[in-house]
Amino acid sequence: MPDRSFLDWPFFEQRHRDWAEKLDTWCAKNLPVDHGDVDAACRDLVARLGEAGFLKPTALDTANPGPLDVRTLCLTRETLARHDGLADFAFAMQGLGTGAISLFGTPEQQQWLDRTRAGKAISAFALSEPRSGSDVANMDMTATRDGDDYVLSGEKTWISNGGIADLYTVFARTGEAPGAKGISAFLVPADTPGLEVAERLDVIAPHPLARLSFNDVRVPASALIGKPGEGFRIAMSVLDVFRSTVGAAALGFARRALDETLDRAGNRELFGAPLFDLQMVQGHLADMALDVDAAALLVYRAAWTKDMGAPRVTREAAMAKLFATDRAQQVIDRAVQIHGGDGVRRGHIVESLYREIRALRIYEGASDVQKVVIARQIK
């Protein structure tokens, strides 16, 4: 039985506990899904999560506007990740892809949100580039004003939902000032002429990823999100909200690894006794449980702080993301070790967790970048 005692922590209200229980029940009946065709699986997951109402927290409710509930976002990602990494991916990208529209979009742009919250449109966040990577302020892609339009030229890469998204939030250099102050954000529908999928990217835990090519993509000035030159601030504000949810997903993977290892240790005999009786195994399990609880405290501290009205949680979110993803890697590695040969057998749950966790230490700010962020925040 998965440990749910953390739901009694003071970070949560009863509505969060009710949501987590409802979602967990749905997951037990519907997950995992077949990952054979990840494009089809993601489309199906988005549709089913939307139909069940579980995509509602990912974006602003235009009929009842209010701040995004980061604790609900984190609880959802943790729960989905514990059941199926691809389901977590499908949910997370709906939020990240529309985050700029929820926080800074015009009423016209926010008309997309009813569709993404219902699972009837898929969103994506196009920030990374082949050359600049984590150095967002050094991006090359340009957006040039031409009358009532902007013309976008360049490439984006490692774009989650690339190739299956219906809309992209795209960041490009508009040149108001050097570096970070000369970047703007745009809403670009996937069917806009000149926007092409240049390459599909295959990674160790298959997800829909692509390199996108923008060949003189013309969008109206109304596609601008926020004001010219505000793109970097918009991107960082979105990451402030969603970065802690990456830690929550890692937490879900780690919890599943711990659950599987406890089951293995209790049911597998070695030298005439349960594996659990070996003190070395007990030590590993204690370390795993400690890492899970410590990560959970950091993740939900960051989420609670944001929900309580903090304008920025850069430090808290970076700490949560860094610690939870790094420690989840260690938890899952111990799970593989205790499972022995089964732990590296393709298709085994801990083997799939081992592949799933690695990317979380890179995307939305690699671990080393998070250390730089934290250091600057405590200076």
C-alpha positions, 0 to 999 in steps of 0.5 A, spaced: 500 500 500 503 506 497 504 511 503 499 517 503 500 519 510 503 526 507 497 528 505 495 530 512 501 535 512 499 542 513 501 544 506 494 541 504 487 543 504 481 537 504 480 539 497 487 537 495 486 530 499 480 529 495 483 530 489 489 526 490 484 520 492 479 521 486 485 521 481 489 515 484 482 511 483 482 513 476 489 511 475 488 505 478 483 503 473 486 506 467 494 506 467 499 504 465 497 505 457 501 501 452 507 505 450 508 502 443 506 508 439 507 514 444 504 519 439 497 516 439 498 514 447 499 521 448 493 524 444 489 518 448 492 520 455 490 528 453 483 526 451 482 521 457 485 526 462 481 532 459 474 528 459 475 526 466 476 533 468 484 532 471 486 537 466 483 543 469 488 545 474 493 546 468 491 552 465 486 558 467 479 557 468 476 563 463 469 563 466 472 563 473 479 566 473 484 565 479 491 563 480 494 556 478 494 551 484 501 549 484 499 544 490 494 541 485 499 541 479 504 537 484 499 532 487 497 530 480 504 530 477 506 525 483 500 521 482 500 520 475 508 519 475 507 513 480 502 510 475 505 511 468 511 516 466 507 517 460 501 520 463 505 525 467 508 527 461 501 528 457 499 532 463 505 536 465 506 539 457 498 541 457 500 546 463 507 548 461 505 549 454 499 554 456 503 557 462 505 563 459 497 564 456 494 563 463 499 568 466 500 573 461 495 572 455 490 576 452 482 574 452 483 572 445 489 568 446 486 565 452 480 562 448 485 556 447 485 554 454 478 551 454 480 547 449 487 545 452 483 544 459 478 539 456 483 535 452 481 537 446 488 541 444 495 539 445 500 545 447 507 545 447 513 550 450 518 552 445 524 555 448 530 551 448 535 551 441 540 547 438 546 552 440 544 556 447 540 550 451 540 552 458 543 559 456 536 562 454 538 569 454 543 567 448 537 564 443 538 565 436 531 565 433 528 572 431 522 575 430 522 581 426 516 586 426 513 587 419 507 591 418 502 588 423 505 581 423 512 578 426 516 573 422 519 568 426 526 565 423 530 559 426 530 553 430 527 550 437 529 543 439 528 538 445 520 540 444 516 536 448 509 534 444 513 537 438 510 534 432 503 532 435 501 539 439 496 544 436 499 550 439 506 552 441 508 558 446 514 560 442 520 565 444 524 569 439 529 575 439 525 581 437 531 585 439 529 591 444 535 590 448 541 585 448 540 579 451 534 577 456 531 584 455 530 583 447 526 576 447 519 576 446 513 570 447 508 568 441 502 564 441 503 560 434 498 555 432 501 548 429 498 549 422 501 556 421 505 556 414 512 555 415 512 551 421 515 544 420 517 538 424 525 538 422 526 532 426 523 527 431 528 525 437 528 518 440 530 518 447 531 513 453 524 514 455 520 515 449 516 521 449 514 525 443 520 530 442 522 534 436 526 539 433 522 545 430 524 549 424 521 556 423 522 558 416 519 565 415 513 563 420 508 569 419 504 571 425 499 577 427 502 582 432 496 579 436 500 573 437 505 577 442 504 574 449 505 580 454 509 586 451 515 586 446 522 584 450 518 581 456 519 574 453 525 572 458 521 574 464 515 571 462 519 564 461 522 565 468 515 566 471 512 560 467 518 556 470 517 559 477 510 555 477 512 549 473 519 547 476 517 545 482 512 540 479 518 537 475 520 535 482 513 532 484 514 527 478 520 525 480 517 524 487 512 520 484 517 515 480 521 515 487 515 513 491 513 507 486 521 505 486 520 504 494 514 501 494 516 496 489 522 495 493 519 494 499 514 488 496 521 485 493 524 485 500 518 482 503 517 477 498 524 474 496 528 470 500 535 469 500 539 465 505 533 462 508 530 468 510 526 474 507 531 479 503 528 485 508 532 481 514 538 483 511 541 489 515 544 492 508 537 492 505 534 495 511 539 500 510 538 502 503 530 502 504 531 507 510 536 511 505 530 511 500 525 513 505 529 518 507 530 521 500 523 521 499 520 524 505 525 530 504 524 531 497 516 531 498 517 536 504 521 541 499 516 540 493 510 541 497 514 547 501 515 550 494 508 549 492 505 552 498 509 558 498 507 560 491 499 558 493 500 563 499 501 569 494 509 569 493 510 573 487 516 569 485 519 562 488 525 561 484 529 559 490 524 554 493 522 551 486 530 550 484 531 547 491 525 542 490 527 541 483 534 539 484 533 535 490 527 531 488 530 529 481 537 528 484 535 523 490 529 520 486 535 518 481 539 515 487 532 511 490 531 508 483 538 506 482 538 502 489 531 499 487 534 496 481 540 494 485 535 490 490 531 487 484 538 484 481 537 481 474 530 483 474 532 490 475 535 491 468 530 487 465 527 491 459 519 492 461 520 491 468 517 497 472 524 499 476 527 498 469 522 503 466 523 508 472 530 508 471 530 510 464 524 515 466 528 519 471 534 521 468 531 526 463 528 530 469 535 532 471 536 536 465 529 539 462 526 545 465 533 547 468 539 542 468 541 540 476 548 544 475 544 550 472 539 549 479 545 550 483 547 556 480 540 559 481 540 557 488 547 560 489 544 567 486 538 567 490 542 566 497 547 571 495 
